[in-house]
Amino acid sequence: MRELKQILEGVKERKNYPVIAAISKPYKGIPGIRRSYEEAKKLFCLAGVSGASAFTVSDEIEEKPGKAYPEDAELLIVNAVRRNQAGELKEAFIRFIYGLPQDEDQQCQYMHKVMLQTEFMLKDSYGLTDDIKEQFQSYYSNLRNLNAARAVDVCYKILGRVIEMRAEIADTDEVKYFKEYISEAVAYIEEHLDDEELSIVSVAEHVYLNSVYFGRVFKNTFHMTFKKYLMQRRMEKARRLLEDGKTSIGNICEQVGISNPSYFSHLFKEYTGKLPSEYKKEYEG
């Protein structure tokens, strides 16, 4: 036992991070392994709440009657953070709260386990910034001073902030990673503005990306939807052609991929405030 504690302290020093271990009593056979596991799992929660590095047991653990740990709701919480979905996190938290036992100590233990599982997920993916790490550590340090209701509130706010930061990181990384894809997509759009069938699906296929995923990356890059961007490019091309004055309005309709002149006039007036004929007259010499 002494050697094990020394190992734990060594790991703690090298990693500069809290280490928690749970050691159950030894039991024989397969049923004994299961019993040891259940004891160690309970002790792990107790060790985390108390701030201890390791917990051992000399007597039987007292079983408290109550609701079983809501593992399905815990998974929903962790997955909501993994997917950066604030709405899903709210729904998962409500479900988790309704699954909590009456005993406040157990409620705090359950919340602590959720935070640990989420932190482990962040370590394996991304988003565990120094700021977020400090918030987790502050929560662990103050857990004994929080009642159950306050613990739930603090956990929810921390995980909400985690989602915000992960979303910011994901958006930035996506824009950088897909810069070449977007450049190719923009060039393709400019070359095919006369194609009435030009769509987010056809452009996404050209750059070998899923259309839904491409639409999200495109919006994060230009801060507008693909549909709005396409309409802007068509109207800007129409403006240039009208200003040049060498092409009829009917021909301009074809060059910007809008075959219906009435619909084109409607869109152009929405975009510039003037009908195409009015706009063209302003540039006639």
Secondary structure, DSSP 4 states (H G I P E B T S, - for coil): -HHHHHHHHHHHHHHTS---EEE-----HHHHHHHHHHHHHHHHHHHHHHT-SEEE-SSPPPPPPSPPP-HHHHHHHHHHHHTT-HHHHHHHHHHHHHT--S-HHHHHHHHHHHHHHHHHHHHHSS---HHHHHHHHHHHHHGGG--HHHHHHHHHHHHHHHHHHHHHHHHHHHHHHTHHHHHHHHHHHHHTTT-TT--HHHHHHHTT--HHHHHHHHHHHHSS-HHHHHHHHHHHHHHHHHHH--S-HHHHHHHTT---HHHHHHHHHHHHSS-HHHHHHTT--
